[in-house]
Amino acid sequence: MRSRQTGRSVMAGAAMAVLVACGPVHAGRLALPSKDVPSEWLTLAEQTEFQDTPRYAETMAYCRRLAAASPWIEIRSIGASPQGRDILVMIVSSDRAFEPDAAHADGKAVVFVQNCIHAGECEGKDASMMLVRDIAVLKTRRELLDHVNLLVMPIFNVDGHERFSRFSRINQNGPEEMGWRVTARNLNLNRDYLKADTVEMRHWLRFWNKWQPDFHFDNHTTDGGDWQYDVTYESDHHATADPGIAEWLQTKLYPTINAGLEADGHVPFAYFGMIDRLDPTKGIRSGALSPRYSTGYVSIRNRASLLVETHMLKDYRTRVIGTYNIMKHTLKLINGDVDDLLARNRAADAAAAKLGDPNNKERQVVLSVKSNGESVPITFHGFASTRRLSEVSGSLWVQYDDTKPIDVPSKWINGTEPDKVVTAPLAYIIPPEWNDVIEVAGLHGLRMQRLQKPTTIKVDSYRFEDVTFAQRPFEGRFRVSYKANPVTEERLYPAGSVVVPLDQPGAKVAVHLFEPDAPDSLVSWGFFTPIFEQKEYGESYVLEKLARQMMAADPALKEEFETKIREDRDFAGNARARLQFFYKRSPYWDDHMNRYPIGRIVKPLNLPLEPMS
């Protein structure tokens, strides 16, 4: 899953003792979680001793066989990919609750399992087909539906899945052939949750809005170094998450899945990155993910998302079994704890909606967290390694020996604290010309209203300085950095401007979309690029005349100019900059340049609004 250098994970508090107690590598082969499966129901992975994974058509054919064999399964398409493949979801319900209202009405939790967002990381797909078979066809695990309705997406990145090759993932140990990491447009879906550039993500968001799941799985495979841990995972339990859900993760989910996985013969731990890949004694680090990723995005939708990362160098059999088992233990917990989980979800929605309450004095939203340096001592379960100077790369070449497990004293740096924090407004207002921004807000299920007539409104907003664009594209966009300076201004908003009130469960999504300092704000992704462009210019001979007129009328300005010439050599030697000094201070300068068009409404206003469908 990782393209970034540092992995992140998310366990602390009550789960810490369980994690630190994890034992060293287990000897022997992991037992298959499915017993006595009739040959006609073996998946392709099982038939081939986990050497192969099925193609898209084979996967969907098997899922349709499951649905034909069980009245508990119905298959729906959430939409087609750019290359025309349906993104299918299996709805699994012992009550045949195949519509969202029915699925939520019976007091069960709706659990959404998502696989193959990175289509070469395919163990989730194979594990999910095995699990659905065992639940709904063989019924050896039918109890997992006692208090759960299950949504299973076998393949999210369906086009990338069919870029099928034995050369897809150089770091990964099997299967023989697999899909590709990104979409047909070379975009990474697991960087697209907030900006929603891809067709696939737009289908996903509409599906989420319709079903409103209570819990989410995102199944992946790691990259990184080699160690004994075969299943790592993370969720957002940091200050960015709802406190009630964070507590449930730390006190209930993490201890449950760690104990269960260990009993199954796995070596689980938090999803982590090495401080120094050459020296595990220096420690490992975990943190949080921003809303461009599934785990961070689902968190700001007031739900828990479990990112599963099996270790890429373990054989495919081990990875499929590990994914099956972590889903099994999580579903067991949810079935036994459904009332508490649902109550916490409802409370999280209510807390988010209070951000739009003018009587609420606690409207702060944590946009991001950072390490506070806190750590706990651990025994790191790695493998012996050798290193030597490489004549190829000219740097140290590390070679691991997975026949020689080692246990070394280390530390786990896992403490975090709020970094960027903002006080939420009561609402945001978007001028109608920013139609692509309004469209994205709608995709996230935000309730919006339109201004019926032009209205002058006093708003808080921002003006930007020190604007810098990335030199290379990232996920199809040139990201922009800046300093956002708060301002309070009266602005005329045209009829058709869109107001996004924050008295709704999606309030934190709106804050992350529209606050410039949010890590994945739309302005940082380049949705507002034109505001940083100068469109009118002054000819030098005109500005020469203007400068003299301005200095004659304003001695203080003349002194400021002359001081800058004396103290700033670069400015003094730049004729254009000297003339721009006056142009920027004249009434001819474009007052809209570097001005953020979105306003923050911070006081109750009686605006002429109509609802948007």
Beta strands, then each sheet from edge to edge (+ up, - down):
strand 1: 73-80
strand 2: 86-92
strand 3: 109-114
strand 4: 148-153
strand 5: 215-221
strand 6: 231-234
strand 7: 268-270
strand 8: 273-274
strand 9: 284-285
strand 10: 304-310
strand 11: 364-366
strand 12: 369-371
strand 13: 375-389
strand 14: 396-413
strand 15: 416-418
strand 16: 421-423
strand 17: 427-430
strand 18: 449-451
strand 19: 455-469
strand 20: 480-493
strand 21: 498-501
strand 22: 599-601
strand 23: 609-611
sheet 1: 1+ 2- 4+ 3+ 5+ 10+ 6- 7-
sheet 2: 8+ 9- 14- 13+
sheet 3: 11+ 16-
sheet 4: 12+ 15-
sheet 5: 22+ 17- 21+ 18- 23+
sheet 6: 19+ 20-
end
